Amino acid sequence: MVKVTVVGRVSDGLPLAQGLRYMNEEYGYLSCYRQQAEFILQEISRGALTASKMNIIVDHFCFNYLVEKGVVFIVLCESTYPRKLAFHYLQDIQKEFEKFDKTLIGKITRPYSFVKFDGIIANISRQYIDTRTQANLSKFNANRKQDLDVASEDIYNIVERKRNSETMRRVPGTPQPESTIWCSPRLEVLALKWTPIIILVITSMALLWASFVLTDDFIISSW
């Protein structure tokens, strides 16, 4: 069964539409999966996911996405839902989306503000609730010998790659040991230059003071 649908723009990763807002007891956990769909959209936008079609496993569900003409169509289904039907669903949404003015789509600036398309997504999703209808069986059996050429990956591997990528970006090209004492390489250079001189001056003053004290003690004891 189709659970969550997100349509977004590749250029900036902006989610445009999501179908009907869930208002039942399922909303709590489905909102979490919607956030994961938004994460997938962002990864596609930044070029981390380059496949035009993909199946992403998460818990006992799976995301399927389709990229067409700068737009991403993402759907969350139960893991037992036929993958072939999931992509038929995405293709149906993509065909309806093509009917809208591209100039209008490009002007959208707020997330999920393409409300007009939410109702269309809801109507199409109802057609895919029951996989045993004649229409869905025909789609499933059509070209049955041709396997879907879709890559598959676990979402946690994608998250881990992003973390590693962010860690690598924080490492400078030319490694420089960071000063934990002076908090700045420039301050560290100045400190290394002047600290020995300051220590020498302080030591000299201490020895001079000590010599005066010893001299005074000697004179007092002589009397």
Buried (B, 14 or more C-beta within 10 A) or exposed (E): EBBBBBBBBBEEBBBBBBBEEBEEEEEEEBEEBBEBBBBBBBBBBEEEBEBBBBBBBBEEBBBBBBBBEEBBBBBBBEEEBBBBBBBBBBBBBBEBBEEEEEEEBEEBEEBBEBEEBBEBBBEBBEBBEEBEEEEBEEBBEEEEEEEEEBEEBEBEEBBEBBEEEEEEEEEEEEEEEEBEEBEEEEEBEEBEEEEEEEEEEEEEEEEEEEEEEEEEEEEEEEE
